Amino acid sequence: MKLSRRVSWFLLAFGGWSWVVWVTFAKNLWADAGGLAFDDGRPTAYFWVHLTLAIVSFAFGTIIGVIGLRGVRGDRSARADR
């Protein structure tokens, strides 16, 4: 399958954006002082659900970013061969 340059860059940007957003969220979740994530120092169900969401989003963001990176690299090598 061949990706266009525009789609490749979009996927790469999406992967990067996903990491920025979810790293920020995970830091805020860990530092939660409002009592949603921790109850007397123990993680709550809210914490575990949102940590799972963050981990899955990291994985998908990485996979999507790698696909975009491969598309960008493939486009560059195809252009160099011309």
WOQUI-V984136 format. One record per run of one state. SS is the DSSP state (alpha for helix, beta for strand, coil for the rest). FROM is the first residue (numbers start at 0). TO is the last residue. If there is no record, write none. Layout:
ss=SS from=FROM to=TO
ss=SS from=FROM to=TO
//
This chain:
ss=coil from=0 to=3
ss=alpha from=4 to=29
ss=coil from=30 to=36
ss=beta from=37 to=38
ss=coil from=39 to=40
ss=beta from=41 to=42
ss=coil from=43 to=43
ss=alpha from=44 to=80
ss=coil from=81 to=81
//
